[in-house]
Amino acid sequence: MAMKIILRAGLGLCGGLALLLALGFLVQPETSAARLGLTAAGPVGLSTLRGDMTGLFALIGAFSLTAAVRARAVYLVAPAVLVSVILVGRGVSAVVDGSGAMALPLIGVEVVMLAVMVCGLKALPGPVRA
């Protein structure tokens, strides 16, 4: 029982942090982007940061928080897939662009988030079993 409480707290933390990132990209896209090594190329770039990055982090955050609150594994499928795809992209970039060492802090956060989500998929009740 205590482990599920800790797991749900971890999911809530992941969700809350992702929602804060989403809010940051919505209200201060240039500042949020700079923290992740991104820059906007004009108004269309700002629109992309506001739309795409806000949407990505909002979905990860909302579904992770929902999984934590409702204690249901099914809500973790979408955010786990998204974080997995992000990690694949980071791996490709490490090989193609040589960004591996510079991106390690971001990769570390994403690996931890994915690990918490996979634990949730395995431990929380619901029709989904990873």
C-alpha positions as CSV (number, residue, x, y, z in Angstrom):
1,M,0.0,0.0,0.0
2,A,2.8,2.5,0.9
3,M,4.5,1.8,-2.4
4,K,1.4,2.6,-4.4
5,I,1.1,5.9,-2.4
6,I,4.7,6.7,-3.3
7,L,4.1,5.8,-6.9
8,R,1.1,7.9,-7.1
9,A,3.0,10.8,-5.5
10,G,5.7,10.3,-8.2
11,L,3.2,10.4,-10.9
12,G,1.6,13.5,-9.5
13,L,5.1,15.2,-9.3
14,C,5.8,14.2,-12.9
15,G,2.4,15.5,-14.0
16,G,2.7,18.7,-12.0
17,L,6.1,19.5,-13.4
18,A,5.0,18.8,-17.0
19,L,2.0,21.1,-16.5
20,L,4.3,23.8,-15.2
21,L,6.4,23.4,-18.4
22,A,3.3,23.6,-20.5
23,L,2.2,26.8,-18.7
24,G,5.7,28.3,-19.2
25,F,5.6,27.6,-22.9
26,L,2.2,29.1,-23.1
27,V,3.0,32.4,-21.3
28,Q,6.7,32.8,-21.9
29,P,7.7,30.6,-24.9
30,E,11.1,32.2,-25.5
31,T,12.2,31.9,-21.9
32,S,11.0,28.3,-21.6
33,A,12.5,27.4,-25.0
34,A,15.9,28.9,-24.0
35,R,16.0,26.6,-20.9
36,L,15.8,23.6,-23.3
37,G,18.2,24.9,-25.8
38,L,15.6,26.2,-28.3
39,T,15.1,29.5,-30.0
40,A,12.1,30.8,-31.9
41,A,12.6,31.9,-35.5
42,G,10.0,34.7,-35.7
43,P,6.3,34.7,-35.1
44,V,5.8,31.2,-36.6
45,G,8.5,29.8,-34.3
46,L,6.8,31.4,-31.3
47,S,3.5,29.9,-32.4
48,T,5.1,26.5,-32.7
49,L,6.6,26.8,-29.3
50,R,3.3,27.9,-27.8
51,G,1.2,25.3,-29.6
52,D,3.3,22.2,-29.9
53,M,5.4,22.4,-26.8
54,T,2.4,23.5,-24.6
55,G,0.3,20.6,-26.1
56,L,3.0,18.0,-25.5
57,F,3.7,18.9,-21.9
58,A,0.0,19.6,-21.1
59,L,-0.9,16.1,-22.3
60,I,1.9,14.4,-20.4
61,G,1.0,16.4,-17.3
62,A,-2.7,16.0,-17.4
63,F,-2.7,12.3,-18.1
64,S,0.0,11.6,-15.5
65,L,-1.9,13.6,-12.9
66,T,-5.1,11.9,-13.8
67,A,-3.4,8.5,-13.3
68,A,-2.1,9.6,-9.9
69,V,-5.5,10.9,-8.7
70,R,-7.7,8.1,-10.1
71,A,-5.0,5.4,-9.5
72,R,-5.7,3.9,-13.0
73,A,-3.0,2.6,-15.3
74,V,-4.9,3.3,-18.5
75,Y,-4.2,7.0,-18.2
76,L,-0.4,6.4,-18.4
77,V,-0.4,4.9,-21.9
78,A,-0.3,8.2,-23.9
79,P,2.3,10.0,-21.7
80,A,4.5,6.9,-21.6
81,V,4.4,6.6,-25.4
82,L,5.2,10.4,-25.8
83,V,8.1,10.3,-23.4
84,S,9.4,7.1,-25.2
85,V,9.3,8.9,-28.5
86,I,11.1,11.9,-27.0
87,L,13.8,9.5,-25.8
88,V,14.1,7.9,-29.2
89,G,14.6,11.4,-30.7
90,R,17.2,12.2,-28.2
91,G,19.0,9.0,-29.0
92,V,19.0,9.8,-32.7
93,S,20.2,13.3,-32.0
94,A,23.0,12.0,-29.8
95,V,24.2,9.8,-32.8
96,V,23.6,12.2,-35.6
97,D,24.3,15.6,-34.0
98,G,26.6,14.6,-31.1
99,S,24.3,16.1,-28.5
100,G,24.6,13.2,-26.1
101,A,26.7,14.7,-23.2
102,M,24.9,18.1,-23.4
103,A,21.5,16.5,-23.3
104,L,22.2,14.2,-20.4
105,P,20.3,16.2,-17.8
106,L,17.2,16.3,-20.0
107,I,17.6,12.6,-20.8
108,G,17.9,11.8,-17.1
109,V,14.7,13.6,-16.3
110,E,12.9,11.8,-19.1
111,V,14.2,8.4,-18.2
112,V,13.1,8.9,-14.6
113,M,9.6,10.1,-15.8
114,L,9.3,7.0,-18.0
115,A,10.4,4.7,-15.3
116,V,7.7,6.1,-12.9
117,M,5.1,5.8,-15.7
118,V,6.1,2.2,-16.5
119,C,5.9,1.3,-12.8
120,G,2.4,2.9,-12.8
121,L,1.4,0.8,-15.8
122,K,2.5,-2.3,-14.0
123,A,1.3,-1.5,-10.5
124,L,-2.0,0.5,-10.8
125,P,-5.3,-1.3,-11.6
126,G,-6.9,-1.1,-14.9
127,P,-7.2,-2.9,-18.2
128,V,-3.6,-2.0,-19.3
129,R,-0.7,-4.1,-18.3
130,A,2.8,-3.2,-19.7
